Amino acid sequence: MSRTKKVATGVTVVLAIGLATGYFRWYLPTRNAVDIGAGMLAKQVCSCVFVTKRDVADCRADQFASMDPIQLEVRSGENRVRAWIPALAERTAIHREGFGCTLE
């Protein structure tokens, strides 16, 4: 095997190990935490808007500052709240009369 092929193989192996390490040490735990946060925000804002009949801005102001990066969409006609961070997580809560809000 030529020296160039050995170097290329070594670089490829190191890069693959680095990507795998990053995936398991950063991406998966981050994705799980964001999924939990998005679900929490969707459920709390759903209850706040559809059960207690408060304004979305007031409901959002009640949340932790760490929830600020999570985007929020309230669909009043469908009684749904969607919370997400693109490419990481998305959760939806729906309000059913008599049962309150639940995550889908």
C-alpha positions in Angstrom: 0.0 0.0 0.0 1.4 3.4 -1.0 2.0 6.1 1.6 -0.8 8.3 0.2 -3.3 5.5 0.6 -2.2 4.9 4.2 -2.5 8.6 5.1 -6.0 8.7 3.4 -7.1 5.6 5.3 -5.8 7.0 8.6 -7.6 10.4 8.0 -10.8 8.6 7.1 -10.7 6.4 10.3 -9.9 9.4 12.5 -12.7 11.4 10.9 -15.2 8.5 11.3 -14.3 8.1 14.9 -14.7 11.8 15.5 -18.1 11.9 13.9 -19.3 8.9 15.8 -18.1 10.3 19.1 -19.8 13.7 18.3 -23.1 11.9 17.4 -23.2 9.8 20.6 -21.8 12.4 23.0 -23.5 15.6 21.7 -26.3 15.0 19.2 -28.3 12.3 20.9 -28.4 13.8 24.4 -29.1 17.2 22.9 -31.9 15.8 20.8 -33.5 14.0 23.8 -33.3 17.1 26.0 -34.8 19.3 23.2 -37.6 16.8 22.6 -38.5 16.9 26.3 -38.3 20.7 26.4 -40.5 21.0 23.2 -43.1 18.6 24.7 -43.1 20.5 28.0 -43.5 23.9 26.3 -46.3 22.6 23.9 -48.2 21.1 26.8 -47.9 24.1 29.1 -48.8 26.7 26.5 -51.7 24.5 25.3 -53.1 24.4 28.8 -52.5 28.1 29.3 -54.2 29.1 26.1 -57.0 26.7 25.8 -57.8 25.8 29.4 -57.2 29.0 31.2 -58.0 31.2 28.2 -54.8 33.4 28.5 -53.0 35.2 25.8 -50.1 33.4 24.1 -47.6 36.2 25.0 -48.6 35.9 28.7 -48.2 32.1 28.6 -44.8 32.4 26.9 -43.6 34.9 29.5 -44.3 32.3 32.2 -41.8 29.9 30.8 -38.1 29.4 31.7 -35.6 31.5 29.7 -34.0 28.3 28.5 -37.2 27.7 26.5 -36.6 30.8 24.4 -34.9 29.0 21.5 -37.9 26.7 21.0 -40.3 28.0 18.4 -44.0 28.0 19.0 -47.1 27.9 16.9 -50.6 28.1 18.3 -53.4 26.8 15.9 -56.5 28.1 17.6 -58.9 26.6 15.0 -57.5 23.1 15.6 -56.9 23.6 19.3 -53.2 22.6 18.9 -49.9 24.0 19.9 -46.7 23.0 18.1 -43.3 23.5 19.6 -40.0 22.8 17.8 -36.4 23.4 17.1 -35.6 22.7 13.4 -33.7 19.4 12.8 -33.8 18.4 16.5 -37.3 17.9 17.8 -41.0 18.7 17.3 -43.9 18.1 19.6 -47.6 18.9 19.4 -50.2 19.2 22.2 -53.9 19.1 21.5 -56.8 20.3 23.6 -59.8 18.0 23.9 -62.8 19.5 25.7 -63.3 17.8 29.1 -59.9 16.2 29.0 -57.5 19.1 28.8 -54.3 19.1 26.8 -52.2 16.1 25.9 -49.2 15.4 23.8 -49.7 13.7 20.5 
